[in-house]
Amino acid sequence: MSSASHRRITYAQHFLKDSCLVTSLLARCDINSNDVVYEIGPGKGIITEQLALRCKQVVAIEIDPCLTTMLRQRFASTPDVIIREGDFLEYHLPRKPYKVFANIPFNITAAIVTKLTLEENPPEDAYLVMQKEAAERFLGKPHESLYSVLLKPWFEVELLHRFRRKDFTPPPHVDVVMLRLRKRGPPLVNRADRQCFRDFVVHSFTAWQPTLGHILKDIFTRPQLKHIRRELEIDLDATPTSLTFEQWLNLFECFKKVGNREAMDKIMGSEKRLRQRQSNFNPRREKV
């Protein structure tokens, strides 16, 4: 089996076939001649070629050494295209503004989105081709998920395009879409509250309790829960996925106002513990 074939199987990657389709997608994106754009998993360079016509510089990160060699030969006379060999999940992204446009490996989608969105300097804009099911988790469709609630304070999430399966080689057995993640300015959660918010949400989604009332009783008093039910109009008999994103923001604001030291200690480190469990299970697959 060739290295490229092994890579496709290992990373569940399906490559776009039609450069005209790539051109039409880029025409709908906010990418211009002043932008530095990072591409993840360029394959044979069909997207890379079109990006080079539109932006200031393309940095394409390819894990497969054979494809890296081919790409460097193909773009040897195009100085604005830089080919890097390596694992994107271990790649150090720049401190200067940049954007991302990529057809990513499906089975490390969450890990890629997590890396991009938790960077000290995240992309201004990211356009990612991914499995429809994964995109819906980030969108919070049909219900908010842990992924969507952790993402939305800092990024606007939009479904930009629905592909046909025959647009790819090999054709995937799942529906595929392009998702846009646009960095908010300013964010909906203050920088100083970022980790507290994330720990609060992770604690609430992973507490393994049947209802919000059971989950929250350890960090809110009974009078506070009555206030939450009455004033915030939150159904404590529901599950975390039943809340809207706006309700999560309101619930966190309430927690900031009334949460005592004991309550803070209970949620603190929730995200770190979840990541550790996920890493122990499989270090390269789905991560929050």
N, C-alpha and C positions, 0 to 999 in steps of 0.2 A: 504494500500500500504506500502511495506517495505521501510525502510530508504534508502537502496541501490537503489531500483527502483525509488524512488522519486529523488534521486541524479542524476541518469542517465537521467531522463526526464528534470530536471532543468538545468543540465550542458551539455546536448547533448553529453554524453560520450558513446563511443562504445569500448568494451574491446577486445583485441587480444585473439585468442583462442589457437594458436599453439605455443608451446615453441620452436619448431624447427625453425619456422619463426623468432622468436625473436633472436635466436642464429645466424641465417644467417645475420640478420640486424646488430647485434653487431660486427660480423666479418668484416663488411664493414666500421665500425666506428673507429675513432682514440681514443679508450678508452683502457687503459692498467692498469696494477697492481699498478701503482703509483697514479692513479686518484681517487679523491673524486667526486662522481656523485650524483646529485640531480634528483629525480624523482617526477613528479607532477601528483597526482591522480593515485596511483598505483593499485587501485581496489583490486583484490584478490591476486596480487603479482606475476603474471606470468613474467613480465619484471624484477621486483625486484630480483627474484630468479636467473635469468640469469646474471643480472648486478653483483650480489654478487660473481659470479664465475670469473669475469674478472677484477674487480677494487678493490682498497684499501678499500673504504667505500661507502656505499649507504645510502643516506638520503632521505627517501620517505615521502612526505607530503600529507596526506589524510584528506579531510574535513569531511568525514562521520565517526561518532564515532563507529558505528557497524563494519565497515570495518577496522578501526584503531585497535579495539580490536582483530579482527580476524588476522590481519597482525602481531600484536605483539605476539600472540600465535604461529603463524606459524614460525616466525623468532626468537623465544625466545632463541634458541641455536646457533644463528648466530650473534656473537657480532659485526661484521662489517656492519650489517644492523640496521639502526636507523629509527624508525617509529615516525613521528611527526603528531599530530592531529592539523589541522588548515587550514585556507584559505591561499593558496599560495600567493594570491594578497596582503596579509597583512604580509607575512612572511619576516623576516630579513635574507637576504642572507649573506654568509660569506665574510670576507675580504681576505681570502686566496684563491689561485687558485682552481677552481672547473669546472666541466662540467655538462651538463644536457642531460638526455635522457628520453623522456616522450611521452606518448600517452595522449594528453591534451583534455579537454572539448572543443568541437568545437565552442560553442557560446561565449567563452571568450578568443578565440585565440589571437586577437589583444591586449587585455589587458595583457595577459601573455607575449607576445613578447615584448610589450612596457616595462613592468616591468624588464624583463631580460636585455634588451639592453640599458636601461637608468640607470641601477644600477651604483653606484660609482665604484664597482668592478664587471663588467659583466662576464659571463662565458667565458672560453677560447674557448669552443665549445658547441653547443647545437643541439641536434637531436630531432625534434618535429614532431609527427604524427598529421596531421591536414587536414582539408578539402582542396581539390585541388584548389578551387576558392580562398581561403585565401592565399594559397601558391603562387599563380600566382600574387597576389597583392604585396607580398614581393619580388618576383623575378622581378617584373616589366614587366610581360608578359601579353598580347602582347605589352603593352605600359607601360612606367614608371608611377607609381602612387605616391601619397603623401607618402604612406607607404614605398615604395621601395627607394625613393630619401632620405628619412630621415634615412634609415637603412644602405645603402650601403657605406657611408664614413667610417663606423666603423666595418662592417661585410661583409664577402664574403657569398653570398647566393647561395645554390646549391640544386637542386632537386635530392634526393638520391634514392627514391624507390616509385613505384606505387603499391598500394595494390589492391586486389580484395575485393569486398564488403563482400564476404563470409568469409574473414579472421577475421571478427569481430562478436561479439555478444553484442547486437542485430545488425544485418546487417544494415549499414547506407543507407540512400536514396541518398547519394552523393558520388562522387569519393574522395578517400583519398590517401594522399601521405606522405612521410617523407621528411621534409625540414631540411637542415643543415645550421646553422648560425655559421661561424667561425670568431672569432675576428681577425681583421686586426692588424698588427704591422709593421710599425706605421700606424695610420689612415690617410685617405685622406684629412681630414680637421683638422687643428691644434686645440688642446684642447682649446686654448684661443678664438677661433672663433666658438666653438661648438654651443652655444646658438644663436649667430647671424645667423649662417647658417640655423639652424632649424627655426628661426623666419622668415627669408627671404623666405624659401621654403613654409612654412605654409601660409604666407601672399600671395604668388603667386598662390597657389592652391585654396585658399578659398576666393579670392577677388570678386567672382561672377561677373566677367567681361567676355565678349565674346572672347577676344583674349589676347595674351601676350602683344601686343602693348598697349591695354587699361589698363591692369594690371600694367605695368611697367612705364607708363607715369607719375605716381605720385612719383616715386622714382628715375627716370632718366630724364635728360634733353633731349630735342629733338636732339641735336648733339650727345649725348651719345647713344641714341637709334639708330641713323644712324650708329654709330661705331659698335654697337652690331649686327646690321643686316649685315653690310659689313664684319667686321673683324672676328666675331664669327660665322658667317653664320647661324644666328638664324632667323627663319621665325617669324616675329612679328604678322603675321596674323593667326598664328597657336594657339593651346591651350596648356596649361602646359603639358599635357600628351604626346604631340607630340615631346618634347625635349628628347634627350638621356640623360643618367646619366652624361656622360662626358660634355655635354652642360650645364647641371645644375651646375657642378663644375666650368666651365669657366665663366658662368654668375655671379656666386657668387664672384669669384675672381675679376671680373670687378666691381661689386658693392662695394667690399672692397676698391678698389683703388679710385673710383670716388664718392661714396656715401657721401653726406654731413650730417650734424647733423639733419636737417629736415627729410631727407630720413630715417636715422637710427631711429628717433622717430616714424616714421610711421609703421615700421615693428616690433619694439620692443614690446615684450609681445604677439605676434600673437599666438604662441603655447600655452601659458598659457590661453589665452582667448578661444581657441578652446577646450582645455581640460575641461574648466569650462562649456562650452555649452554641451559637451558630458556627463559630470558628471550629469548635471541637467536633461538631457534626460533619461539616464539610467546609474547608477554608476558602473554596473558590466559588461556591454557588450562592444561593439566595441569601442576601444580607439586608437588614433594614438600613 
